[in-house]
Amino acid sequence: MKEYSVKRPLKRPPIHPGEIIREDVLPGLGLSVSEAARQMGISRQQLHRILACTHPVSTEMALRIGKFAGNGPAIWLRMQQAHDLWYAEKRMKDELSNIKAATALVGSGT
């Protein structure tokens, strides 16, 4: 499966990776949450928290999901990062607007 990245700013939040697993991966594989959790070596509750989009996909979890889904950990980490970054930017919008970009002191001789 070829991967691509979105170049434009999104007006809607990126999808949480748990939603992709819940809506696409598990139904596509015909597996229950219990069976998927068993195959990944995690608790059913741990997987449920990710599927409910209440917990992020950690690096270790991305390794498990990537192996399980057969597409590697990077895509799951990028999805989680895009999701987290979008919400952080919205939450910090006012604070970030007060920060000015630093400029390099070119030719200052110091």
N, C-alpha and C positions, 0 to 999 in steps of 0.2 A: 504494500500500500504506500503510495507516494504521499509525502507530507508537504504542506504548504503553510505559510504564515500570512496572517491578515496584516496588510500594510496601512489600512485606513483606521482612524479612531472609531471606536464603537460607541453608539449612542445607547445601546442596551448592554447589560452585563454579560460577560462571557459565561458560558455554561460551566457549572461545577462538574468536575470529572465523575462524581458519583451519579449524576443524572445520566450521563452517557452509559455508564455500567448498568444502571437500573433499567433504562429504556431500550438500549441497543444490544449491549454485550450479553447479558444474561438471557434475555429472550432469544437472541440469535443462536446461542449455544444450547438452549432448551434446559437450562439449569436453574434450580432453586437457589435461594440465598444460602441455605444451609449447606448444600452440596458445593457451591462455589467457595464458600468460606473454608470448608474442609479441604478442598483441593489446593487452596492458597496457604493453608496452615495457620489460619487465624480464627478467632471466635466469630460466631454469627453476629453477636452484638457489635463487634468492631466493624464488620462489613455493613451492617445496618446503619451505623452512624455515618459512614461515607455515602451510602445510597440515599440517606435522608438529607445530604448536603449540609450536615451540621458539623462535620469534622473534615479537615483538609487531608489530602493525600500526601503523606510524608515521603521522604526519599526511599525508605525501606518498603513502604506500601507500594510505591510506584514500581519498585523492582518486582514485587510479587504480582501486581496486576499486569505489568508488562510481560512477564513470563507466562502468566495464565492466559492472557489475551493473544499472545504471540506477536505483539508489536513493539516490545521494548519499553523501558521506563521513561524515556525522554518525552514522549507525547503526553503522558499523564502528568509529568512534572510541569511541562509548559502550559497545559490546561489549567492546572492549579495556580501557577504563577500568574497567568493572565487574569484569572478570577480574583485572586488576592490583590493584585495591582490595581485593577479597575475599582474595587471597593475602597482601597486605601486612598487612591486619588480623589474619589468623591468625598470621603470622610475628611481629608486634609486640604481640600480645595482652598479655603480661606487662609490657612497657615502657609501653604505653599505660595500663594500669591504675594506674600510679604517678603519672600526670599528672592534676592537679586542674584543673578549668575555672576560668579567670580570671573575677573578678567586677569589674564597673565600680564606681568610687568615685563614687557619686551624692551630690551636695550637699557634697562635701568642701571646696569653695572653693579648690582648688589648681589 
